[in-house]
Amino acid sequence: MKHWTHQAADAFAIHWIEAWNNHDLEAILSHYDDHIVFLSPIAEQRVGNGKVVGREALRHYWSVGLAAQPQLRFVLDKVLVGFGAVTLYYRNHRNQSVAETFEFNASGRVVRAYACYADDAT
């Protein structure tokens, strides 16, 4: 488990947001371990299961999502640091509030991530 400073968490957040805003799937995936477990209600809506396991499964899920949403863009609001975890608060292209929490292994790769969405999209 990696200990995060606020400076390191801010750098992670900036790179992660920029990768998404550039629709750069390889840059996005560069943060994730091969055995990532990603939990999201959007995944449940799109693929019938809210749990995406493995980097290749995540690659497929996000490549379809990026292709379907060319307008996708995130705006970072806050970066929170926890024990072996970082939470990003951001707004998506629908102006919806999102909190995403990332758990990291010792080498700094995301091994588990949780995406949570507010009911405030416009």
N, C-alpha and C positions, 0 to 999 in steps of 0.2 A: 504494500500500500504506500503510495507516494504522499508525502507531506507537502501541502501547497502553501506558498506564500501568496499574499495578495498580488504582488507583482507578477509572479508566474501565472496565476489564475487569470489576470487581466490579459496577459500575452496569449494564453490559450483561447480566451474568449474572442479576442480580436481576430486571431487566425481562423477560428471556427466560423465566426459570422461572415468574414470575408470569403471564405471558401464556399459557404452556402450562397452568398449574394452573387458570386461569380459562377455558380452552378458547376463548380469544379469537384466532381465526385471523388476523384483520387485524393485531392487535398482534404476533403471531408473525411474520407475513410482512413487517412493517414493517422488519425487520432485513436483509432479503435483496434483492440486486440482481435486476433483471429476468432476467439471464442466469445465475442461480445454477446450480451443478452440485452436487447432493446425492447422496452415496454412502452406502448403507446395506444391510446384509444383510436387514433387515426389508422394505425396498422390493423386494428380489429375491424374497422369499417371497410378497409380496402382489401384485406386478404383473409378475413374471417378469424384471425388470431391476433391478439394484442401483443404477442410475444414473438419477436424475430430473433432467431438464434444463429450466430455465426456471421462473420464478416461478408462472406459471399452472398448469403441470404439478404443481408442488409444492403449490399451493393445492388442487388436486383430490385429490392423494394424501393430504394431511393432513386434508382435510375428511372423507374416507371413514374415515380412521383414528380421528379424534376421535369421529365418530358411532358407530363400532363399539366404542369403549372409553370409556364415560362415567366410569369410575372412574380414568382416567389421571391421575396426579399425579407430580411430580418433587420430590425433596429434594436440594438442592445440597450437595455435599461439599467441593469445592475448585475454585478458579479458577487456571489457570496462564496466564502470558503468554509468548508467543514473538515471533518477528520477523514482524510483520504478521498474527499469529494469536493466538487465544485458545482454550484447551481447558477445557471444563467437565467435572468429574467429578460425577456425580449418581446417585441411585438412583431407579428408576421405581416404578410402582405394584405391580410384582411383586417388589419388593425386589432387583431386578437392578442390578448395577453397570454404568454406562454412561459412556463417555468420548466427548465430541463436540468435534471441532476445527473451528474456523471460520477461514477465510482472508478477509481484508477488502481492499476496494479503497481508493483514496485518500479517498473520501467516507464511508468507514466502513460500507459495506454488505457483507454476506457474499456472496462470489462463489464460494466452494467450501466445502463442509462434509462432514465424515466422521463417521459415527456408528458406534461400536464397542461391542459388548456382551460382558459376562462371562457365563460359563456358571454363574451362581450364583443364578438366580431361585428363589424359594420358592413 
